[in-house]
Amino acid sequence: MRSLRLISLIPATALVLSLAACGGDDNDKNVTTPVAKPSFAAGTRMADILAAGKLTVGTKFDQPLFGLKGLSGKPEGFDVEIAKLIAAKLGISEDKITFVESVSANREPFLQQKKVDMVVATYTINDKRDKIVDFAGPYFVAGQDILVAKGNPKGITGPETLKGKKTCSVSGSTPAATVQEKYGLSTSELLLVDAYSKCRDALANGQVDAVTTDNVILSGYVSEAPDKFELLGKPFSQEPYGIGIPEGQEPFCDFINKVLKDAVADGSYEKAFKATAGKVIQTTPTLPEPHGCDK
Protein backbone atom coordinates (compact mmCIF):
# COMPACT_ATOMS: atom_id res chain seq x y z
CA MET A 1 0.00 0.00 0.00
CA ARG A 2 1.38 3.37 -0.94
CA SER A 3 1.84 6.09 1.64
CA LEU A 4 0.14 9.40 0.97
CA ARG A 5 2.57 11.39 -1.13
CA LEU A 6 2.68 15.16 -1.18
CA ILE A 7 0.34 16.64 -3.74
CA SER A 8 0.00 20.10 -5.18
CA LEU A 9 -2.89 21.71 -3.34
CA ILE A 10 -4.67 24.99 -3.77
CA PRO A 11 -4.20 26.83 -0.46
CA ALA A 12 -7.29 26.66 1.72
CA THR A 13 -6.85 30.35 2.44
CA ALA A 14 -7.36 31.07 -1.27
CA LEU A 15 -11.03 30.12 -1.08
CA VAL A 16 -12.97 33.35 -1.48
CA LEU A 17 -16.39 33.04 0.12
CA SER A 18 -19.35 35.23 -0.80
CA LEU A 19 -22.08 34.28 1.63
CA ALA A 20 -24.54 36.68 0.09
CA ALA A 21 -24.37 35.08 -3.35
CA CYS A 22 -26.62 32.13 -2.76
CA GLY A 23 -29.11 32.65 -5.55
CA GLY A 24 -29.44 30.72 -8.76
CA ASP A 25 -32.00 29.21 -11.06
CA ASP A 26 -32.74 25.86 -12.55
CA ASN A 27 -30.83 26.74 -15.71
CA ASP A 28 -27.63 26.57 -13.65
CA LYS A 29 -28.12 22.87 -12.96
CA ASN A 30 -25.43 20.62 -14.40
CA VAL A 31 -26.92 17.95 -16.65
CA THR A 32 -24.77 15.00 -17.70
CA THR A 33 -25.42 12.84 -20.73
CA PRO A 34 -24.12 9.28 -20.55
CA VAL A 35 -21.57 8.16 -23.12
CA ALA A 36 -23.22 5.92 -25.70
CA LYS A 37 -21.73 2.42 -25.77
CA PRO A 38 -18.44 3.02 -23.92
CA SER A 39 -15.89 0.22 -24.23
CA PHE A 40 -13.93 -1.16 -21.28
CA ALA A 41 -11.51 -4.06 -20.90
CA ALA A 42 -13.15 -7.24 -19.65
CA GLY A 43 -12.76 -7.84 -15.94
CA THR A 44 -12.37 -4.17 -15.01
CA ARG A 45 -14.69 -2.51 -12.54
CA MET A 46 -15.83 -0.16 -15.30
CA ALA A 47 -16.95 -3.10 -17.44
CA ASP A 48 -18.78 -4.63 -14.47
CA ILE A 49 -20.64 -1.39 -13.72
CA LEU A 50 -21.59 -0.91 -17.37
CA ALA A 51 -22.89 -4.49 -17.54
CA ALA A 52 -24.92 -3.97 -14.35
CA GLY A 53 -26.36 -0.75 -15.78
CA LYS A 54 -26.31 1.01 -12.42
CA LEU A 55 -23.99 2.78 -9.98
CA THR A 56 -24.22 3.05 -6.19
CA VAL A 57 -22.58 6.10 -4.64
CA GLY A 58 -22.05 6.99 -0.98
CA THR A 59 -22.45 10.69 -0.25
CA LYS A 60 -23.48 13.06 2.54
CA PHE A 61 -27.09 14.17 2.91
CA ASP A 62 -26.58 17.02 5.38
CA GLN A 63 -23.91 19.27 3.88
CA PRO A 64 -25.07 22.30 1.89
CA LEU A 65 -23.17 22.95 -1.34
CA PHE A 66 -21.58 19.47 -1.49
CA GLY A 67 -24.13 16.84 -0.47
CA LEU A 68 -27.54 17.85 0.83
CA LYS A 69 -30.84 16.05 0.48
CA GLY A 70 -33.04 18.85 -0.78
CA LEU A 71 -36.77 19.42 -1.01
CA SER A 72 -36.86 17.18 -4.05
CA GLY A 73 -35.81 14.25 -1.88
CA LYS A 74 -32.67 13.84 -3.95
CA PRO A 75 -29.13 14.79 -2.85
CA GLU A 76 -27.68 17.91 -4.42
CA GLY A 77 -24.25 19.52 -4.40
CA PHE A 78 -20.77 19.43 -5.89
CA ASP A 79 -20.03 15.90 -4.66
CA VAL A 80 -23.25 14.71 -6.30
CA GLU A 81 -22.34 16.40 -9.59
CA ILE A 82 -18.86 14.87 -9.54
CA ALA A 83 -20.47 11.44 -9.13
CA LYS A 84 -22.78 12.17 -12.08
CA LEU A 85 -19.82 13.16 -14.27
CA ILE A 86 -18.13 9.84 -13.52
CA ALA A 87 -21.35 7.90 -14.06
CA ALA A 88 -21.86 9.52 -17.46
CA LYS A 89 -18.43 8.37 -18.65
CA LEU A 90 -19.35 4.87 -17.47
CA GLY A 91 -22.44 4.99 -19.65
CA ILE A 92 -24.76 5.27 -16.65
CA SER A 93 -27.61 7.79 -16.72
CA GLU A 94 -28.56 9.83 -13.67
CA ASP A 95 -31.70 7.81 -13.04
CA LYS A 96 -29.57 4.68 -12.66
CA ILE A 97 -27.47 6.17 -9.83
CA THR A 98 -28.43 5.20 -6.30
CA PHE A 99 -27.13 7.65 -3.69
CA VAL A 100 -26.67 6.13 -0.24
CA GLU A 101 -26.16 8.33 2.82
CA SER A 102 -22.58 7.89 4.01
CA VAL A 103 -21.66 9.62 7.27
CA SER A 104 -17.99 9.99 8.18
CA ALA A 105 -17.83 6.83 10.28
CA ASN A 106 -19.25 4.42 7.69
CA ARG A 107 -17.41 5.41 4.53
CA GLU A 108 -14.61 2.84 4.86
CA PRO A 109 -16.97 0.02 5.94
CA PHE A 110 -19.29 0.72 3.02
CA LEU A 111 -16.38 0.42 0.60
CA GLN A 112 -14.86 -2.64 2.28
CA GLN A 113 -18.22 -4.42 2.33
CA LYS A 114 -18.91 -3.39 -1.31
CA LYS A 115 -22.17 -1.70 -0.30
CA VAL A 116 -21.24 1.15 -2.63
CA ASP A 117 -19.16 1.38 -5.80
CA MET A 118 -17.53 4.61 -4.68
CA VAL A 119 -17.79 7.32 -2.04
CA VAL A 120 -17.92 11.01 -2.97
CA ALA A 121 -18.60 12.65 0.39
CA THR A 122 -16.20 15.47 1.36
CA TYR A 123 -13.81 12.54 1.91
CA THR A 124 -10.34 13.72 2.94
CA ILE A 125 -7.46 11.61 1.67
CA ASN A 126 -5.12 10.68 4.53
CA ASP A 127 -2.63 7.94 5.36
CA LYS A 128 -4.87 6.14 7.84
CA ARG A 129 -7.72 5.75 5.37
CA ASP A 130 -5.37 5.02 2.50
CA LYS A 131 -4.27 1.83 4.25
CA ILE A 132 -7.73 0.26 3.96
CA VAL A 133 -9.35 1.89 0.90
CA ASP A 134 -8.06 3.54 -2.27
CA PHE A 135 -8.61 7.07 -3.54
CA ALA A 136 -8.95 8.71 -6.92
CA GLY A 137 -8.61 12.47 -7.14
CA PRO A 138 -8.46 14.76 -5.26
CA TYR A 139 -11.02 16.94 -6.99
CA PHE A 140 -11.11 19.75 -4.39
CA VAL A 141 -9.12 21.02 -1.40
CA ALA A 142 -10.81 22.47 1.67
CA GLY A 143 -9.40 23.70 5.00
CA GLN A 144 -10.53 23.03 8.56
CA ASP A 145 -12.16 26.03 10.22
CA ILE A 146 -14.47 26.88 13.13
CA LEU A 147 -18.13 27.88 13.18
CA VAL A 148 -19.40 29.98 16.09
CA ALA A 149 -22.61 31.72 17.06
CA LYS A 150 -23.24 35.11 15.48
CA GLY A 151 -21.15 37.73 17.25
CA ASN A 152 -18.73 35.09 18.56
CA PRO A 153 -19.87 35.46 22.21
CA LYS A 154 -17.20 33.06 23.51
CA GLY A 155 -14.34 34.97 21.89
CA ILE A 156 -12.96 31.98 20.00
CA THR A 157 -10.14 33.03 17.67
CA GLY A 158 -8.67 29.72 16.53
CA PRO A 159 -8.22 26.05 17.47
CA GLU A 160 -5.84 26.90 20.29
CA THR A 161 -8.66 28.77 22.05
CA LEU A 162 -11.06 25.82 22.05
CA LYS A 163 -9.67 24.49 25.34
CA GLY A 164 -12.22 24.97 28.08
CA LYS A 165 -15.03 25.36 25.54
CA LYS A 166 -17.50 22.80 24.23
CA THR A 167 -16.81 21.92 20.58
CA CYS A 168 -18.77 19.62 18.27
CA SER A 169 -17.49 17.50 15.41
CA VAL A 170 -18.22 14.13 13.81
CA SER A 171 -16.99 10.71 14.89
CA GLY A 172 -14.40 9.24 12.54
CA SER A 173 -13.67 12.56 10.85
CA THR A 174 -10.27 14.13 10.18
CA PRO A 175 -11.31 17.44 11.86
CA ALA A 176 -12.21 15.64 15.09
CA ALA A 177 -8.87 13.85 15.14
CA THR A 178 -7.03 17.11 14.48
CA VAL A 179 -8.48 19.04 17.43
CA GLN A 180 -7.95 16.04 19.71
CA GLU A 181 -4.42 15.12 18.68
CA LYS A 182 -2.94 18.47 17.70
CA TYR A 183 -4.85 20.87 19.95
CA GLY A 184 -5.45 18.62 22.95
CA LEU A 185 -9.22 18.73 23.30
CA SER A 186 -10.37 16.23 25.92
CA THR A 187 -13.36 13.91 25.63
CA SER A 188 -15.30 16.25 27.92
CA GLU A 189 -14.56 19.23 25.67
CA LEU A 190 -15.42 17.51 22.39
CA LEU A 191 -18.92 16.34 21.53
CA LEU A 192 -18.82 13.69 18.79
CA VAL A 193 -21.97 12.95 16.78
CA ASP A 194 -22.68 11.12 13.54
CA ALA A 195 -23.65 14.08 11.33
CA TYR A 196 -22.59 17.72 11.09
CA SER A 197 -26.20 18.85 10.97
CA LYS A 198 -26.48 17.73 14.60
CA CYS A 199 -23.47 19.91 15.44
CA ARG A 200 -25.11 22.84 13.65
CA ASP A 201 -28.30 22.35 15.66
CA ALA A 202 -26.35 22.01 18.92
CA LEU A 203 -24.62 25.34 18.23
CA ALA A 204 -27.91 27.02 17.39
CA ASN A 205 -29.38 25.73 20.66
CA GLY A 206 -26.40 26.84 22.76
CA GLN A 207 -25.43 23.27 23.68
CA VAL A 208 -21.94 23.78 22.26
CA ASP A 209 -19.73 26.81 21.75
CA ALA A 210 -18.23 25.88 18.38
CA VAL A 211 -18.34 23.44 15.49
CA THR A 212 -15.24 22.41 13.60
CA THR A 213 -14.92 20.80 10.20
CA ASP A 214 -14.01 21.90 6.68
CA ASN A 215 -14.60 25.53 5.80
CA VAL A 216 -16.75 24.75 2.76
CA ILE A 217 -19.17 22.70 4.86
CA LEU A 218 -19.40 25.37 7.54
CA SER A 219 -19.83 28.17 5.03
CA GLY A 220 -22.87 26.33 3.72
CA TYR A 221 -24.45 26.53 7.17
CA VAL A 222 -23.65 30.25 7.38
CA SER A 223 -25.25 30.81 3.98
CA GLU A 224 -28.44 29.15 5.25
CA ALA A 225 -28.60 31.08 8.53
CA PRO A 226 -26.35 34.19 8.48
CA ASP A 227 -28.26 35.63 11.44
CA LYS A 228 -27.29 32.66 13.64
CA PHE A 229 -23.75 31.67 12.64
CA GLU A 230 -20.43 33.08 11.55
CA LEU A 231 -17.24 31.48 10.29
CA LEU A 232 -13.89 32.46 11.78
CA GLY A 233 -12.37 32.33 8.28
CA LYS A 234 -8.99 31.15 9.55
CA PRO A 235 -8.37 27.69 8.02
CA PHE A 236 -5.70 25.68 9.81
CA SER A 237 -5.33 22.60 7.62
CA GLN A 238 -5.56 21.36 4.05
CA GLU A 239 -8.17 18.69 3.30
CA PRO A 240 -7.89 17.10 -0.16
CA TYR A 241 -11.23 15.56 -1.08
CA GLY A 242 -10.87 12.24 -2.88
CA ILE A 243 -13.19 9.65 -4.37
CA GLY A 244 -13.03 6.52 -2.26
CA ILE A 245 -13.09 3.12 -3.98
CA PRO A 246 -12.42 -0.41 -2.71
CA GLU A 247 -8.83 -1.61 -2.74
CA GLY A 248 -7.51 -3.43 -5.78
CA GLN A 249 -9.34 -1.43 -8.45
CA GLU A 250 -6.40 0.50 -9.94
CA PRO A 251 -7.84 0.72 -13.48
CA PHE A 252 -11.02 2.24 -12.00
CA CYS A 253 -8.91 4.76 -10.10
CA ASP A 254 -7.01 5.70 -13.29
CA PHE A 255 -10.32 5.98 -15.14
CA ILE A 256 -11.77 8.38 -12.54
CA ASN A 257 -8.65 10.55 -12.60
CA LYS A 258 -8.94 10.82 -16.39
CA VAL A 259 -12.64 11.73 -16.07
CA LEU A 260 -11.72 14.58 -13.72
CA LYS A 261 -8.97 15.85 -16.01
CA ASP A 262 -11.26 15.69 -19.05
CA ALA A 263 -14.05 17.45 -17.11
CA VAL A 264 -11.73 20.40 -16.56
CA ALA A 265 -10.79 20.47 -20.25
CA ASP A 266 -14.38 20.37 -21.53
CA GLY A 267 -15.75 22.79 -18.93
CA SER A 268 -18.07 20.37 -17.15
CA TYR A 269 -16.05 20.57 -13.91
CA GLU A 270 -16.46 24.35 -13.78
CA LYS A 271 -20.14 24.09 -14.72
CA ALA A 272 -20.77 21.57 -11.93
CA PHE A 273 -18.94 23.76 -9.43
CA LYS A 274 -20.70 26.99 -10.35
CA ALA A 275 -24.10 25.32 -10.13
CA THR A 276 -23.41 24.13 -6.57
CA ALA A 277 -20.56 25.24 -4.31
CA GLY A 278 -19.82 28.13 -6.65
CA LYS A 279 -22.94 29.88 -5.40
CA VAL A 280 -20.95 30.63 -2.25
CA ILE A 281 -17.29 30.13 -3.25
CA GLN A 282 -16.68 32.71 -5.93
CA THR A 283 -13.54 31.27 -7.49
CA THR A 284 -13.64 27.92 -9.30
CA PRO A 285 -10.73 25.91 -7.88
CA THR A 286 -7.85 24.49 -9.86
CA LEU A 287 -7.98 20.69 -10.02
CA PRO A 288 -5.20 19.39 -7.73
CA GLU A 289 -2.57 16.98 -8.98
CA PRO A 290 -3.81 13.36 -8.73
CA HIS A 291 -3.01 11.40 -5.61
CA GLY A 292 -1.91 8.42 -7.70
CA CYS A 293 -3.29 4.90 -7.87
CA ASP A 294 -1.86 1.67 -6.48
CA LYS A 295 0.15 -0.40 -8.90
C-alpha positions as CSV (number, residue, x, y, z in Angstrom):
1,M,0.0,0.0,0.0
2,R,1.4,3.4,-0.9
3,S,1.8,6.1,1.6
4,L,0.1,9.4,1.0
5,R,2.6,11.4,-1.1
6,L,2.7,15.2,-1.2
7,I,0.3,16.6,-3.7
8,S,0.0,20.1,-5.2
9,L,-2.9,21.7,-3.3
10,I,-4.7,25.0,-3.8
11,P,-4.2,26.8,-0.5
12,A,-7.3,26.7,1.7
13,T,-6.8,30.4,2.4
14,A,-7.4,31.1,-1.3
15,L,-11.0,30.1,-1.1
16,V,-13.0,33.3,-1.5
17,L,-16.4,33.0,0.1
18,S,-19.3,35.2,-0.8
19,L,-22.1,34.3,1.6
20,A,-24.5,36.7,0.1
21,A,-24.4,35.1,-3.4
22,C,-26.6,32.1,-2.8
23,G,-29.1,32.6,-5.5
24,G,-29.4,30.7,-8.8
25,D,-32.0,29.2,-11.1
26,D,-32.7,25.9,-12.5
27,N,-30.8,26.7,-15.7
28,D,-27.6,26.6,-13.7
29,K,-28.1,22.9,-13.0
30,N,-25.4,20.6,-14.4
31,V,-26.9,17.9,-16.6
32,T,-24.8,15.0,-17.7
33,T,-25.4,12.8,-20.7
34,P,-24.1,9.3,-20.6
35,V,-21.6,8.2,-23.1
36,A,-23.2,5.9,-25.7
37,K,-21.7,2.4,-25.8
38,P,-18.4,3.0,-23.9
39,S,-15.9,0.2,-24.2
40,F,-13.9,-1.2,-21.3
41,A,-11.5,-4.1,-20.9
42,A,-13.2,-7.2,-19.7
43,G,-12.8,-7.8,-15.9
44,T,-12.4,-4.2,-15.0
45,R,-14.7,-2.5,-12.5
46,M,-15.8,-0.2,-15.3
47,A,-17.0,-3.1,-17.4
48,D,-18.8,-4.6,-14.5
49,I,-20.6,-1.4,-13.7
50,L,-21.6,-0.9,-17.4
51,A,-22.9,-4.5,-17.5
52,A,-24.9,-4.0,-14.4
53,G,-26.4,-0.8,-15.8
54,K,-26.3,1.0,-12.4
55,L,-24.0,2.8,-10.0
56,T,-24.2,3.0,-6.2
57,V,-22.6,6.1,-4.6
58,G,-22.1,7.0,-1.0
59,T,-22.5,10.7,-0.2
60,K,-23.5,13.1,2.5
61,F,-27.1,14.2,2.9
62,D,-26.6,17.0,5.4
63,Q,-23.9,19.3,3.9
64,P,-25.1,22.3,1.9
65,L,-23.2,23.0,-1.3
66,F,-21.6,19.5,-1.5
67,G,-24.1,16.8,-0.5
68,L,-27.5,17.9,0.8
69,K,-30.8,16.1,0.5
70,G,-33.0,18.8,-0.8
71,L,-36.8,19.4,-1.0
72,S,-36.9,17.2,-4.0
73,G,-35.8,14.2,-1.9
74,K,-32.7,13.8,-3.9
75,P,-29.1,14.8,-2.8
76,E,-27.7,17.9,-4.4
77,G,-24.2,19.5,-4.4
78,F,-20.8,19.4,-5.9
79,D,-20.0,15.9,-4.7
80,V,-23.2,14.7,-6.3
81,E,-22.3,16.4,-9.6
82,I,-18.9,14.9,-9.5
83,A,-20.5,11.4,-9.1
84,K,-22.8,12.2,-12.1
85,L,-19.8,13.2,-14.3
86,I,-18.1,9.8,-13.5
87,A,-21.3,7.9,-14.1
88,A,-21.9,9.5,-17.5
89,K,-18.4,8.4,-18.6
90,L,-19.4,4.9,-17.5
91,G,-22.4,5.0,-19.7
92,I,-24.8,5.3,-16.6
93,S,-27.6,7.8,-16.7
94,E,-28.6,9.8,-13.7
95,D,-31.7,7.8,-13.0
96,K,-29.6,4.7,-12.7
97,I,-27.5,6.2,-9.8
98,T,-28.4,5.2,-6.3
99,F,-27.1,7.6,-3.7
100,V,-26.7,6.1,-0.2
101,E,-26.2,8.3,2.8
102,S,-22.6,7.9,4.0
103,V,-21.7,9.6,7.3
104,S,-18.0,10.0,8.2
105,A,-17.8,6.8,10.3
106,N,-19.2,4.4,7.7
107,R,-17.4,5.4,4.5
108,E,-14.6,2.8,4.9
109,P,-17.0,0.0,5.9
110,F,-19.3,0.7,3.0
111,L,-16.4,0.4,0.6
112,Q,-14.9,-2.6,2.3
113,Q,-18.2,-4.4,2.3
114,K,-18.9,-3.4,-1.3
115,K,-22.2,-1.7,-0.3
116,V,-21.2,1.2,-2.6
117,D,-19.2,1.4,-5.8
118,M,-17.5,4.6,-4.7
119,V,-17.8,7.3,-2.0
120,V,-17.9,11.0,-3.0
121,A,-18.6,12.6,0.4
122,T,-16.2,15.5,1.4
123,Y,-13.8,12.5,1.9
124,T,-10.3,13.7,2.9
125,I,-7.5,11.6,1.7
126,N,-5.1,10.7,4.5
127,D,-2.6,7.9,5.4
128,K,-4.9,6.1,7.8
129,R,-7.7,5.8,5.4
130,D,-5.4,5.0,2.5
131,K,-4.3,1.8,4.3
132,I,-7.7,0.3,4.0
133,V,-9.3,1.9,0.9
134,D,-8.1,3.5,-2.3
135,F,-8.6,7.1,-3.5
136,A,-8.9,8.7,-6.9
137,G,-8.6,12.5,-7.1
138,P,-8.5,14.8,-5.3
139,Y,-11.0,16.9,-7.0
140,F,-11.1,19.7,-4.4
141,V,-9.1,21.0,-1.4
142,A,-10.8,22.5,1.7
143,G,-9.4,23.7,5.0
144,Q,-10.5,23.0,8.6
145,D,-12.2,26.0,10.2
146,I,-14.5,26.9,13.1
147,L,-18.1,27.9,13.2
148,V,-19.4,30.0,16.1
149,A,-22.6,31.7,17.1
150,K,-23.2,35.1,15.5
151,G,-21.2,37.7,17.3
152,N,-18.7,35.1,18.6
153,P,-19.9,35.5,22.2
154,K,-17.2,33.1,23.5
155,G,-14.3,35.0,21.9
156,I,-13.0,32.0,20.0
157,T,-10.1,33.0,17.7
158,G,-8.7,29.7,16.5
159,P,-8.2,26.0,17.5
160,E,-5.8,26.9,20.3
161,T,-8.7,28.8,22.0
162,L,-11.1,25.8,22.1
163,K,-9.7,24.5,25.3
164,G,-12.2,25.0,28.1
165,K,-15.0,25.4,25.5
166,K,-17.5,22.8,24.2
167,T,-16.8,21.9,20.6
168,C,-18.8,19.6,18.3
169,S,-17.5,17.5,15.4
170,V,-18.2,14.1,13.8
171,S,-17.0,10.7,14.9
172,G,-14.4,9.2,12.5
173,S,-13.7,12.6,10.8
174,T,-10.3,14.1,10.2
175,P,-11.3,17.4,11.9
176,A,-12.2,15.6,15.1
177,A,-8.9,13.8,15.1
178,T,-7.0,17.1,14.5
179,V,-8.5,19.0,17.4
180,Q,-7.9,16.0,19.7
181,E,-4.4,15.1,18.7
182,K,-2.9,18.5,17.7
183,Y,-4.9,20.9,19.9
184,G,-5.5,18.6,22.9
185,L,-9.2,18.7,23.3
186,S,-10.4,16.2,25.9
187,T,-13.4,13.9,25.6
188,S,-15.3,16.2,27.9
189,E,-14.6,19.2,25.7
190,L,-15.4,17.5,22.4
191,L,-18.9,16.3,21.5
192,L,-18.8,13.7,18.8
193,V,-22.0,13.0,16.8
194,D,-22.7,11.1,13.5
195,A,-23.7,14.1,11.3
196,Y,-22.6,17.7,11.1
197,S,-26.2,18.9,11.0
198,K,-26.5,17.7,14.6
199,C,-23.5,19.9,15.4
200,R,-25.1,22.8,13.7
201,D,-28.3,22.3,15.7
202,A,-26.4,22.0,18.9
203,L,-24.6,25.3,18.2
204,A,-27.9,27.0,17.4
205,N,-29.4,25.7,20.7
206,G,-26.4,26.8,22.8
207,Q,-25.4,23.3,23.7
208,V,-21.9,23.8,22.3
209,D,-19.7,26.8,21.7
210,A,-18.2,25.9,18.4
211,V,-18.3,23.4,15.5
212,T,-15.2,22.4,13.6
213,T,-14.9,20.8,10.2
214,D,-14.0,21.9,6.7
215,N,-14.6,25.5,5.8
216,V,-16.7,24.8,2.8
217,I,-19.2,22.7,4.9
218,L,-19.4,25.4,7.5
219,S,-19.8,28.2,5.0
220,G,-22.9,26.3,3.7
221,Y,-24.4,26.5,7.2
222,V,-23.7,30.2,7.4
223,S,-25.3,30.8,4.0
224,E,-28.4,29.1,5.2
225,A,-28.6,31.1,8.5
226,P,-26.3,34.2,8.5
227,D,-28.3,35.6,11.4
228,K,-27.3,32.7,13.6
229,F,-23.7,31.7,12.6
230,E,-20.4,33.1,11.5
231,L,-17.2,31.5,10.3
232,L,-13.9,32.5,11.8
233,G,-12.4,32.3,8.3
234,K,-9.0,31.1,9.6
235,P,-8.4,27.7,8.0
236,F,-5.7,25.7,9.8
237,S,-5.3,22.6,7.6
238,Q,-5.6,21.4,4.1
239,E,-8.2,18.7,3.3
240,P,-7.9,17.1,-0.2
241,Y,-11.2,15.6,-1.1
242,G,-10.9,12.2,-2.9
243,I,-13.2,9.6,-4.4
244,G,-13.0,6.5,-2.3
245,I,-13.1,3.1,-4.0
246,P,-12.4,-0.4,-2.7
247,E,-8.8,-1.6,-2.7
248,G,-7.5,-3.4,-5.8
249,Q,-9.3,-1.4,-8.4
250,E,-6.4,0.5,-9.9
251,P,-7.8,0.7,-13.5
252,F,-11.0,2.2,-12.0
253,C,-8.9,4.8,-10.1
254,D,-7.0,5.7,-13.3
255,F,-10.3,6.0,-15.1
256,I,-11.8,8.4,-12.5
257,N,-8.7,10.5,-12.6
258,K,-8.9,10.8,-16.4
259,V,-12.6,11.7,-16.1
260,L,-11.7,14.6,-13.7
261,K,-9.0,15.8,-16.0
262,D,-11.3,15.7,-19.1
263,A,-14.0,17.5,-17.1
264,V,-11.7,20.4,-16.6
265,A,-10.8,20.5,-20.2
266,D,-14.4,20.4,-21.5
267,G,-15.7,22.8,-18.9
268,S,-18.1,20.4,-17.2
269,Y,-16.0,20.6,-13.9
270,E,-16.5,24.4,-13.8
271,K,-20.1,24.1,-14.7
272,A,-20.8,21.6,-11.9
273,F,-18.9,23.8,-9.4
274,K,-20.7,27.0,-10.4
275,A,-24.1,25.3,-10.1
276,T,-23.4,24.1,-6.6
277,A,-20.6,25.2,-4.3
278,G,-19.8,28.1,-6.7
279,K,-22.9,29.9,-5.4
280,V,-20.9,30.6,-2.3
281,I,-17.3,30.1,-3.2
282,Q,-16.7,32.7,-5.9
283,T,-13.5,31.3,-7.5
284,T,-13.6,27.9,-9.3
285,P,-10.7,25.9,-7.9
286,T,-7.8,24.5,-9.9
287,L,-8.0,20.7,-10.0
288,P,-5.2,19.4,-7.7
289,E,-2.6,17.0,-9.0
290,P,-3.8,13.4,-8.7
291,H,-3.0,11.4,-5.6
292,G,-1.9,8.4,-7.7
293,C,-3.3,4.9,-7.9
294,D,-1.9,1.7,-6.5
295,K,0.1,-0.4,-8.9
